[in-house]
Every structure is written in C-alpha cells, then in structure tokens.
Amino acid sequence: MFQFKPGREVVVVGVGLHPFGRFRGKDLASLAREAVVEALKDCAVKWRDIQVAYFGHVYYHGMSVGETALASLGLTGIPIINVENACSSGSTAFWQAYWGITTGMFDVALAFGAEKVPGGPVTVTAADSPDRYIGGDHMMAGYALRMRRYMEETGAPASALAQVTVKARQNAALNPYAHRKDTFTVEDVLNSRPIADPLTLYQCCPTSEGSAAAVLCAREALGRYGLDESRAIRVVAAALTSGNYNGRGSDHSAFSPYRTEPAAVQAYEMSGLGPEDVDLVQVHDAATIGELQQVEALQLFPKGEAWRATVEGRTALTGDLPVNTDGGLLAMGHPFGATGIRMVHETITQLRGEAGPRQVSNARVGMAQCSGAGDVTTVQIFAR
Amino acid sequence: MPESSRNTPKSVDPGRLRLDGDQASTGALLGMRCLDCGISVFGQAVFCQACSSARLEPVDLSRTGTLYSYTIVRVPPEGWPGPVPYVLGEVELPEGPHILAEVIDVAHDALRIGMEVRLALEEVQSGDSGPVFSVYKWAPATESTLGTGEV
C-alpha cells in the first residue's frame, strides 16, 4: 500500500517554541516568527541557508502570513508555502519539509506553525453550513460520542479518563511553555463544568495561541552548512494519510481513531521499527478519550486497555511508556497550526536528553501522532 | 406565528434529505449504493468510497437505526438554533452508515446505547426571521413504528 520510498536520511537539527497561552497584543506573524528565531538559534543555521519553508495554520489572518512572518529575517527568495490541514496543519508542514529533503530537492528546510484559536466550541464547517442546524458539527461532542462508546465497550470508569487530565497537568506543571500548569485531582476533573456528557471542561483541551518551529537537514549535507551532528535527531518515518473507507462513511469518520491505524502501519514500515521499540509518544489528546484511543490505534497498548495502563501509571513520566510528556493538547494547549510541530519539539528535546525535570530516562525512540478534521493523520518516528 | 408569515421550509441539506409533499414533515435520507461492491453511503457520491466504482444508484436510506452512542451537549456550537442542552446521537443504519443528528422526544435517563430510533423531521428556524429548514433528527422508535420503519 505504501508506495513512497524515502531517499536521503533526514535529521532535525533545530527546534523552537513560543509559549502557549493567550497573547492578545501579538499578531500571528509575530507569534510565528519568534519560534522560528528560536529554532534557528538552536542549531546556529544561517537564515540564508534555509531553502524552503512550510507554514501551518488554520484560521484566516490575511493572506500569505508565512511570507509576512519570515520577511524580517531576510528576503532570500525561497519558496514559502502556507499549509492548511486542520489540526494537522503543523505536522503536515513538517511532512512536506521531510519529503522535500529526502527526495533530494532541498538540503535544509524550515517547518513552522502558529495559531490564535478563538474561544468557544470548535466547529469544522463554515458558519452558514446546514450542519449548524443538524447539531453534529461540534468537535467535543464528537469526542463525547467516542468516549461514551469506549466506556461502554471497555468498562473504563469515568475516573480512568479523568486520570488522563491529571497526568497531563502534572507533566505541564514541569513545562514553562505550557498553557495550563495548575494541577488537579480526579475529583476536580470530574466535577468541572459539563461540556458534552460525559466530557467535562478539564477533559477538553484549551483553545490556545502559540507557535513552534523545526529546522530539518539532509544528514549527508550537515557539514556543507556548518551544522553540528551531536544534537541532531533522525527522522525515521513521516506518514500522512487521509480517510480510508471504514464502512461508516464520512459523516462519522471525522471523529474516529480508525484513521490512525493506516498511518501508524506506514510509519512502522518506513522505520523498520515496531511498537515495542517506542520509548515515548506524543498523541492528539484534544480530549481525554483521544489519548486512550490514539495510543491503542498506534498499537502501543491492546485495544480497550489504555485506560488501565493510564490508571496504573504506565503512561506517566515514570512509566514504561510515557505519553504526552509536555502536557499534550490537554495542558500544553492547542494552537492548531503549531501543535504538530510542538510534538516534534518535545520529542526532539526528550531524545536529546534536554527535557530537564520531565526528562524520560533512556529515551531513544520517540513517536508523534497528530489528527485533523477531514480524516487527516500524521505519524512521525524519531530516533537518536 | 401566523401561517401566512412563515417561510416555506426547505430541506436543511438537499443532498442528504429529500422532502416529500408540502408539509416538509415527510421525506427520506438520501444515499448512494454501489452496484459493484454493494456498500451504501449517506449523501451524494461521485465514485464509490470503498471500491471507486462509478456505478452508483441513488437510494432512500433506512428510516430506523440503532443508537451507537450519544451525548448531551451543554455548550452548543455557534449558530445552534435549538434549545440547550440537546441530545446528539450517532445512529448506525442497517446499511452501514453512521449519521449524527439530534435525538428528540427522549428523557436523558432513558437514553441507551443500542436503542432503536426512527427518523423524525422537524422544522427549525434561526431567530424570528431566519430561514425555516426541515431538519432530520432521531426519535425513539415506538411499538407502532418498529414494524414499519423499513422502506
């Protein structure tokens, strides 16, 4: 099924992040640029050596924001591409950068993403869509449908789902870039405001502002650009899929984790690694149920068992498979266009051994999975 | 509201719901069935979503299905014209497709995964002057509708 053949080995040499939160006085281009500058500094790459840039974002803030964000770094004439792929916009930008390098088209590429997500429930369709009358276009309601079904099928208690938030907040408390750093008990989570039963407010990710950036390079070309290999991390898989027919149709599939499985299979195939090789993972936990179903879809836990693993602490920083080590969407926050590259940032930071108080011990292989409306899924695997 | 001042109800989505007659309270969910592999999809399609065949025929989908999951939405999306909270159901049709729509005429504590529901059309208006749409919803299938649901 997977017809693409990677060519040159690609490494991530630099990553940068702007804190996630609310930054009312800062426009999208400024927000985006700050993460890019951090990523450039991180690897000491020269701006004029960046040969292509992909910018992920979703909400409209005027045309060609990617070009605007990068203009003050220098007008070098490189192709700059603005990418919209829902919540996977950032990880799609990263995917394009990876494939641009591995196929030999470019040596050095920038992937970056930024967002200023408005408050309130997130919808996929335009405001005049008939779906607004039908009532099904409501991201968290979609997660709530999955959650109730999962609880019915697996016997997972509400407290097990709440534990996903408890863990996310504990991780975020160790992360100065996180949007939500205060910690909660299971009771706090269950007693927070109901949004769409059984989902409560603290089980839904915040709508955030923020940005993230990554610089990628062909391994064989590092010396040519004066780049240091010691902190470089290999990209051993980068998969991007849209929906496969699942028997239920597209009206349902926008909320379904079934679409992660083909992307995971591709990523394992590309890397020659298996679920047993993964030391830590970042997944799309827009709601608590998302984390449980995604780690199962990635074959990291058996179907219906991730809730138990969570309760047993196996997905905590000290567990055998830490999940969403920086707080995830639930606590780090979710600025759509930045999220996929934020996951790359955290994975690279962990594999470099630079994650400070939230460092996972002996982290050699890290995985990142990001979902987007329209059945988009990205899966990347990184190795030290 | 006097009858004369009302807009004529229109299908909320003509590609997914056909109205029959003037009352806009009867109609059918529309689908496409593949003549090669046999699967059905909700709404319009150019090629079969499963096998890519171009040999599709329009069909009326089943009027009953089972509740695959449900949620009580307490914070509605922007533009939601109805009362809050509302029940959103994911309903599995016998042909396969899952269809999300509001579930009406049911007490929250009577909701059960697996319960049988039937298609129910309701007129919905946004505000006092917005357009009137006939919207497809689900309601519990009563004894009398259980036997007559399939068309």
HADDOCK unambig.tbl for C-alpha pairs under 7 A between the chains (distance, minus, plus):
assign (segid A and resid 121 and name CA) (segid B and resid 77 and name CA) 5.47 0.50 0.50
assign (segid A and resid 123 and name CA) (segid B and resid 77 and name CA) 6.86 0.50 0.50
assign (segid A and resid 127 and name CA) (segid B and resid 79 and name CA) 6.81 0.50 0.50
assign (segid A and resid 130 and name CA) (segid B and resid 12 and name CA) 5.65 0.50 0.50
assign (segid A and resid 130 and name CA) (segid B and resid 13 and name CA) 6.22 0.50 0.50
assign (segid A and resid 132 and name CA) (segid B and resid 79 and name CA) 5.86 0.50 0.50
assign (segid A and resid 132 and name CA) (segid B and resid 80 and name CA) 5.61 0.50 0.50
assign (segid A and resid 133 and name CA) (segid B and resid 80 and name CA) 5.94 0.50 0.50
assign (segid A and resid 133 and name CA) (segid B and resid 81 and name CA) 6.44 0.50 0.50
assign (segid A and resid 134 and name CA) (segid B and resid 101 and name CA) 5.60 0.50 0.50
assign (segid A and resid 134 and name CA) (segid B and resid 102 and name CA) 6.63 0.50 0.50
assign (segid A and resid 134 and name CA) (segid B and resid 135 and name CA) 6.47 0.50 0.50
assign (segid A and resid 135 and name CA) (segid B and resid 80 and name CA) 6.79 0.50 0.50
assign (segid A and resid 135 and name CA) (segid B and resid 88 and name CA) 6.88 0.50 0.50
assign (segid A and resid 135 and name CA) (segid B and resid 101 and name CA) 6.07 0.50 0.50
assign (segid A and resid 135 and name CA) (segid B and resid 102 and name CA) 6.23 0.50 0.50
assign (segid A and resid 136 and name CA) (segid B and resid 88 and name CA) 6.80 0.50 0.50
assign (segid A and resid 136 and name CA) (segid B and resid 100 and name CA) 5.50 0.50 0.50
assign (segid A and resid 136 and name CA) (segid B and resid 101 and name CA) 5.83 0.50 0.50
assign (segid A and resid 138 and name CA) (segid B and resid 77 and name CA) 5.93 0.50 0.50
assign (segid A and resid 141 and name CA) (segid B and resid 71 and name CA) 6.61 0.50 0.50
assign (segid A and resid 141 and name CA) (segid B and resid 73 and name CA) 6.53 0.50 0.50
assign (segid A and resid 144 and name CA) (segid B and resid 71 and name CA) 6.01 0.50 0.50
assign (segid A and resid 145 and name CA) (segid B and resid 69 and name CA) 5.33 0.50 0.50
assign (segid A and resid 145 and name CA) (segid B and resid 70 and name CA) 5.35 0.50 0.50
assign (segid A and resid 145 and name CA) (segid B and resid 71 and name CA) 5.77 0.50 0.50
assign (segid A and resid 148 and name CA) (segid B and resid 69 and name CA) 6.42 0.50 0.50
assign (segid A and resid 149 and name CA) (segid B and resid 69 and name CA) 5.62 0.50 0.50
assign (segid A and resid 194 and name CA) (segid B and resid 74 and name CA) 6.71 0.50 0.50
assign (segid A and resid 195 and name CA) (segid B and resid 73 and name CA) 6.32 0.50 0.50
assign (segid A and resid 195 and name CA) (segid B and resid 74 and name CA) 5.22 0.50 0.50
assign (segid A and resid 195 and name CA) (segid B and resid 75 and name CA) 5.40 0.50 0.50
assign (segid A and resid 196 and name CA) (segid B and resid 71 and name CA) 5.83 0.50 0.50
assign (segid A and resid 196 and name CA) (segid B and resid 72 and name CA) 5.27 0.50 0.50
assign (segid A and resid 196 and name CA) (segid B and resid 73 and name CA) 4.21 0.50 0.50
assign (segid A and resid 196 and name CA) (segid B and resid 74 and name CA) 5.57 0.50 0.50
assign (segid A and resid 196 and name CA) (segid B and resid 75 and name CA) 6.93 0.50 0.50
assign (segid A and resid 197 and name CA) (segid B and resid 71 and name CA) 5.27 0.50 0.50
assign (segid A and resid 197 and name CA) (segid B and resid 72 and name CA) 5.18 0.50 0.50
assign (segid A and resid 197 and name CA) (segid B and resid 73 and name CA) 6.64 0.50 0.50
assign (segid A and resid 245 and name CA) (segid B and resid 49 and name CA) 6.09 0.50 0.50
assign (segid A and resid 245 and name CA) (segid B and resid 50 and name CA) 5.44 0.50 0.50
assign (segid A and resid 247 and name CA) (segid B and resid 96 and name CA) 5.89 0.50 0.50
assign (segid A and resid 247 and name CA) (segid B and resid 97 and name CA) 6.60 0.50 0.50
assign (segid A and resid 248 and name CA) (segid B and resid 96 and name CA) 5.52 0.50 0.50
assign (segid A and resid 248 and name CA) (segid B and resid 97 and name CA) 4.20 0.50 0.50
assign (segid A and resid 248 and name CA) (segid B and resid 98 and name CA) 5.22 0.50 0.50
assign (segid A and resid 249 and name CA) (segid B and resid 41 and name CA) 5.92 0.50 0.50
assign (segid A and resid 249 and name CA) (segid B and resid 42 and name CA) 6.87 0.50 0.50
assign (segid A and resid 249 and name CA) (segid B and resid 97 and name CA) 5.37 0.50 0.50
assign (segid A and resid 249 and name CA) (segid B and resid 98 and name CA) 6.62 0.50 0.50
assign (segid A and resid 251 and name CA) (segid B and resid 98 and name CA) 6.72 0.50 0.50
assign (segid A and resid 251 and name CA) (segid B and resid 99 and name CA) 6.18 0.50 0.50
assign (segid A and resid 252 and name CA) (segid B and resid 98 and name CA) 5.78 0.50 0.50
assign (segid A and resid 252 and name CA) (segid B and resid 99 and name CA) 6.66 0.50 0.50
